[in-house]
Amino acid sequence: MNQLAQGNRAVLEEACSAVGMNAAGAEVLRLAENQTWRLPQGIIMRIAQRGQQFAAAREIHVARWLAGSGIAVVQPLAVEQPVNVRGVPVSFWEELPPHSHGTVEDIALTLRKLHSLPPPTGFDLGRLDPFVRLAERIQAISVLTPDDHGWLVGLHRDLAQQWSARRPTGMADCAVHGDAWPGNIVRAGGRVVLMDLERFSLGLREWDLVSTAVRARTTGAVRPDEYDQFCALYGFDVTKWDGYALLAGARELRMVTYAALHATTHPDWLGQAQYRVDCLRGRRGPRPWSWMATAAT
């Protein structure tokens, strides 16, 4: 167990105790901005960043709202949560059966259904912010040269200023997932299930569509014919929208900074982090580039 996991072991044990569970045998699944652990009894624990109580509570509300709206979604346990452990929110979820990434068809059809729902009542979704916690993430990156780090700071500033100065006009605002990549829209037990609800908010539905477009236009993870299928099934090609460049820039920045932050605790990601920075800085030729897959952004 590395130092990051050890540091939150006490949080895990205290949160389990608060809801009457045993933390013995807990194993780490993912260490990133949030930590994900598995308990032996088929329970997933999410330890969020300190001070993110609103976001953690919103995930619980969103899951229950989606389930009541006919969308398959990960389910929170029926305990009083999130548990607040000295400012750190912890939530408990039912573990999914073995699952695989969703297809472009799964993503298109799920987003089309999600975006057709009226916004929920009874809790605050919050407003979409494509740059949420990016400044903190960039500040925490320690594996890049000062020049590359300063360049990312400047790119973030420029994109965020554009967003603040003139929010793009798109389709009607709705509830959006916020991080609609195949690792968060998965196939499990014969169903397509929504996962990782942290970025849910009210805002431009185009933000959800940009995720697949960037995987086609920027990283090459989606073939041209697959992207055409995605657009046909959803009914809109976001790359033809005049706000695409700004939101694609925000998504690319999230993907680059996630890899760089991940590399601070996973040295095997140093090469990929630097490669992504080099791509954005024009050192690796034009898009699309081949980026290794990693976790959510």
N, C-alpha and C positions, 0 to 999 in steps of 0.2 A: 504494500500500500504506500503510495507516494505521500509527500508532505501535504499536498493540497487535500487529499482525502482524509488524512489523519487530522487535519485542522478542523474538519466538520464532523468527525466521528462523535464528538460530544453533543453537537447539535442534533444529530440523528438519534442518539440514544435518549436525549431529553424529549424530543418530539414523539418518539415511540411511546415513551412512558406516559406522556400526556393523554394519549388516546388508548391506553391499555394494551399496547403491543410489545412484543419482545424483539429487540434489535439484534439478537444473536444470529449470526450467519448472514448478516447483510453484506451484499457485494456491490462494488461499484460497476455501473454500466457506462457512464459517461461523465467526464470532468471537463466542464467548459465554464461559461459565465454562470450557468446553473449546473448543479450536480444531480445526477440521476442514480439512484440505488435500487436494488431489488432485495426484497425480504423473502425468506424461504416460503412463506405462505401465499405466494403469488400476488404480492403487492409491490407496486412501484412507488418510490418516494422521490419527490422533487424538492431539492433544497435551493431556493432562489437567492438572489443577491440581497444583501442587507438593505432594508428600506423599501423593498418591493412588495409590501403587503397588499396594496391596491391591485397590482397586476396579478398576484397570486389568488386573491379572492375573486377577481374577475374571471380567471380561468375556471373556477368552480361553477360560477353562475353561467358562464358560456356553455359549459358541458351539459348542464341540466337543461338549458334553453334549447340547445341543438337536439338533444335526445327527445324533448317534447315536441320538436318541430319535424321529426321524422328523418333526421340525419344521423347516421351511425357515427359514434364518437367515443373516444376513451371515457371511461366512467370514473368519477371520484367516489371514494368510499363514503359510506353513510356514517361519517363521524363529523364532529364539529371541527371545521378547518377553514382556512389554513391555520396551522399551529404557529404561534409567534414565539420563537426562542431567542430572546434577547435581541429583538429587531430583525431576526432572520426568519422569513416565512417558509414553512414546510407544508407540502400537500401530499396526500395519499391517493393512489389510483389503482384500479383493477388492472392487472397485467393482461395484455393482449395475448392471444395464442400466437404461435409462430406466424410471422407476417413478412411480406415483401413490399418493395416500393411500388407505388401505383404507376400506371401507364399514363401517357398523355391523354388518352381517352378518359381514364378515371378522373384525372385532374380537371379536364374541361367540363365533364358532366357534373362533378361534385361542385365546382365553383358556380356553374350555371344555376344549380339548385340552391346553393347557399345565398347567392346574390339576389335571388328572387324572393327571399324571406323578408317580411317587414321587420324593421329593427326591433329588438327586444324592449320590453318595458319592465320596470321594476328594479333595474340596476343600470349603472352607467358604463357604457362600453368605452368611453373615452374617444378622443379624436385621433385619426391617423397621423402619425409622425414618422416618415420614412427614415429619419435620422435619430430616432430614440436611442439613447445611451451610446451613440457612436463616439462622441467626444471623450467619454470616459474610457471606452474601449481603446481608442487611439492613444490616449495618455498612458495606458497600461502596457502598451507594446514596447518591448525592450530588445527585440532581436534584429531591428533594422538599423541601417546607418543613420546618422543624424540628418543627412541630406534626404534620404527616402522618407524618414519619419516626418520631417518638416514639409515635404511635398504632400504627404497624406493629410497633414493638418490643413494645408492650404486648399486642397481639393475639397475636403469636408466643408470648410468655411465657404467656399464659392458656391457649392451646390446647395447648402443650407440657406444661404442668402437668396439664391434664386427662388427656392421654395417659399421663403417668407415674403419675398417681394411680389411674387405673382404665382399663386397656386394655380396649377393647370385646371382648365375647365374640361370636365369629362362627362361620363354618364352619371345618372343620379347616384348620390352617395348611398351606401348600404353597409351592412356588416361585412367586413372583410377578414380573411384569415390572417393576412399579414406576412406569412412566410410559406407560401403555397408551392413547395417543392415536393418531389416524389417521396421523400422520407417522412413527410408529414401527412400525406394522403396515401394510405397504404391499403394493401389487400390482406385481410385477416379473417380466417374462418369463412371464406366465401363471400365476404362483404368488403366494400370500400369504406374505410374508417378514417375519420379525421383525428389527428394527433397534434400535440404541442400547440396549445391554444393561447400561449403567452402574448402573442402579437395581435390578437383580435382587437378590432376597433371599428369605429364608424368613419367611413371615408371613401375615397376613390376606389371603385372596383378594379380600375385599371392596374392598381398596385399589385393585386393578386395575379393578373394576367402577365405582367412584366416578368415575373419569375420564370415562366416557361419561355417567354420570348428571349430573355437573356441567355438561357440555356441553349437556345437555338442560334442566336446571333453572336453571342460573346464567347461561350465556352465550347460550343460544338457538341454538347451532350445530347441534343435533340436534332435528329435529321430533318432536312427541309420538308420531306414528305410527312413526317410526324407532326411538324409544326403546322403544315397546311391542314392536317386532320384536326389538330387542336382548335384552330381558328374556325373551321367549318362546324365543329360540334358546339363550340361556345357561341358562335355567331358574330365574332368581332376579331379583327387583327389589330392588336394594340400597337404594333410597330408603325402603323399608318397614322397614328394619333399624334398631334403636335406636342403632347407632353411626354412622349416616349423617351426622348433623349435624357431629360432630367431624371425621370424615375429609373431608367436603366442605369444612369450614372450612380444613383443612390444604391441600387441593388448591387452593382459591381463593387462599389466601395465597401458595402457590408461584407461581401464575399472575400475581398482582399484582407480586410482588417480582422475578420474572424480567423482566417488562416494564420495571420501573423500573431494574433493573440494566442491561438492554439499552440503555436510553435514555442511560446515561452515556457510551456510545461511539457511539450512533446517535441523534443529536438529533431525527430524524424520528419517533422513538418517544416523545418527551416528552408529546405530547397523549394518546396511548393509555395511557401509564403513569399519568398524573394521572387520567384517566377511570376507570381500574380502581380506584384508591384512592378516588375519589369514590363509586363504586358501593358498595364495601364500607362506607364511612362513612355511607351512607344519604342521600347528596346527589343521587342519580339515580333515586329511586323504587325500587319493588320488583323483584325478579327476575322473569323473566330479562332480562339486559342483553345488548346486542350488543357483543361484544369482538372486535377484529380478531385474526385468527390470527397466531401467531408460533411460534417453535421450541419445543423440549421444555422442560419445567419441572422 
